[in-house]
Each structure stands twice: as structure tokens, then as C-alpha cells.
Amino acid sequence: MFLLLKDLNRWKVKIELPFVSDTYSLCQASTFENCQLVNLVPRAAYIHVPFCAHHCGYCDFAVVAGRDDLMDAYLQALQREMGPEQEEIDTLFLGGGTPSHLPMPQLKKLLDILRERFTLNPDHEFSIEVNPDSLTDEKLHLLQEYGVNRMSIGAQSFHTRTLAVLERRHISEEVPRVVELARSFMHSISLDLMFGAPGQTLFQWQMDLERALALPINHLSTYGLTYEKGTRLWKSVREGLILPLTEEDERRMYDLAMDWLYEAGWEHYEISSFATVGHRCRHNQAYWINLPFYGFGLGAARHLNFIREVNTRSIDGYIKKCMAGDSPTQQREAHTPESYARETATLNLRRKEGIIRRMFRDQTEIDIDDIAHDVIRRFVMQGLLEDDGSSVRLTKEGKFLADTVCSAFVSAI
């Protein structure tokens, strides 16, 4: 199973979207062969825009820097991959890369392509990821015209040294400017903050949280820095040029975020995600419930008909394949009922609601207690899970060890 526990499409994955039998037809057979869910049309779509002004040293996403000359060819290839169908969806997410890096003509072209392909329902959520130094008033007006109503801003930190270590190009003063600029255009504004950067202190992290909460935002994503193999930051650690923080330091930072945001009235609705009332990211929640979704673009993932696929990360290969009418898919995994249940359990555990027994049984046709009773009992005794009879959820202590708990559920099924 190539699914990672960190993030799906950007695996920033993401129950205000109700998963109940009167909304989605669920399986009533023991295999997927006659399952009505197989033919369910997804209500969520992810579009990957790989272009960046600069490739940050920690980033392992499918991004392209210094190749803006490929933008037009990429958009043409993206349109070919998406095809001519038109479908109604509830959520649309533009991720990257840096979608806001696109110049006005290319950004408008992308939005035109999406308008031709998808119809957004009146109560839609249309998100875009932006960097603080690449958003203009002109672009905001264009985004609003096309129905974009949610923005995720890659702030990462308000400290100059931390931004430098992460190789971020913007300055901290640009973040408040962008938030103020966007607040009259967007229903929801989210900030990304990163903790555990080399040299970062607990006090600096506290100041980052304070400055974020002082802004008119309603969603916050907090990510612990990971040293992905092959990135420049990973190489610097290997060469002894950078000293990572200890796991205990990172734990204290995550603990501080949970406590501070809870006291400020924010809801911790997913391991890395916090929101004020009514501002959960609906698109990401579809991932964590394990609903089907579309994914188009370089390195994009999708989940259709119980098959999970991931596109190539080579931009030249992607453009060539799409323009030739070939599939850009690089990885493919067809689920069995058991593997689908395994994946659903691990994704559900990241949510505040956890694994809801009735929902899990309706969705997978498998009773979680039949396959993971001993695991649940063991982690409840260790204080990592809580079980009230109707659902199984991570405790606060369990959130620090989420990968360990999720791995045990995988092996138990």
C-alpha cells in the first residue's frame, strides 16, 4: 500500500461532509463486484499546479522551479488529462507547488479549464494555496470571479531565521498584508505553520502561534518538519551542517499548539488541523473519511472505484504522455475489501471523531471489533485510544504516537 499517513494530495489530508446511506450508496455485498459505491461519482477534485519561484530545501512535493516556460504546455496537458466531461462537485482544491505563482494569463487559463470541466454546487468550497509573496489584488479579484472562496497561505513561520533555514523567500511582514488583502474576498483563510525547524525554540514557536491567532484567520495547519530523503535539508543533516531538534522538543511544540489553540476556542478536528466553528476544510475531510475523489496534474493522487492511483512526478513525462493521449499514471493499487477497510481505519483515526463503528461498518462491511479488538484494547490500556462504545479515538497522548497506533491497525487487519 503506497498510501502515506502524512498527506494525500499534498497529503494534507483533510465530518461536515456527511457519510450516511442517504447521501452515498454503500456496499451491500461482500466484494466490490456489485457494490454501488464503485460507480459513485466523486464530489471532490484536486488539481496540482507544480510551478514555484523557488524549490524550498525541505520540500519533497512534485514541484518545478525555474521552468515557467512550461506553464502553457502544462495547462494544455492538464486539460487533456481531465477530458471533456462536465460534472458537479462540492469541493475543488488547487494545490502545489504554488498556484498563485502563475501569471494572470495562465491563472485565468487554468480557471477557464476548471470551469469547463466542473460545475460547482452553490454551497461549494473552492480552495487555493498561495505564498505570501505571490498574491496580488488583481489575482484576488480574478479568483473571486471564478468562485474561489478559501485560501491557504504558506506562512510557515514569522521568524526571519526560521524562514531562512526553511529557504522560504517571503518575509514575515508579508503574511499580515496578504491576510488583510484576502479577508474581504475569501470565506475562509488558513495559515500553514511549521514547527521543529533547526534552531527553532519553544518560545519562538509560541510567538508564531500568537502572531497567527492575532490575524483574522479561521483555520490553522501545524506541521512538524520532516527530513524527506533526497531534499537539500536532508542532505545538510546527513553532512552534519544542520542539527535537528530532538523528538522531545518537537513534542513540546505540538503539545503547546494543542493547548493554546484549545484555550483560544479552536477545534482540533484532525491531527494537523485546527479551525474555528464552521471553518473545517471540507475538501480534506473527504480524504479522511476515505471518499472517492479526482486528482489531476503532476504527481497528483486520486481514488476512484476502489482504485488509488498516483501520477508521474516528471513534468516532461507528464506533458508528453498527456499530449499523446496516454495515461500519466505511475502507481496503481486496486483495493480488496480488506485493504479498503485497513486504509479507512488509518485515515479515520486522524480525525477528531475517530473510527465511528456504525459508519465504518456501513462503509466497509467490516466490523472494526472483528479485526482490531485486541489492538483497540491494548492501546486503550496504554492511554493512546479512548473507546466509548460508539467510536474509537486517539487520546491527546495518542496523537503524539499516531503513526505507531495506525501501523498497528494496518497489521491487525
Helices and strands as residue ranges (DSSP letters): G 36-39, E 44-49, E 51-52, E 64-65, G 68-70, H 71-82, E 87-96, G 99-101, H 104-117, E 118-130, H 137-145, E 150-156, H 160-165, H 174-182, E 188-195, H 202-213, E 219-224, H 232-238, H 247-263, E 267-270, E 273-275, H 282-289, E 294-296, E 301-304, E 307-311, H 315-323, E 329-334, H 337-348, E 355-356, H 357-364, H 368-381, E 385-387, E 391-394, H 396-400, H 402-412
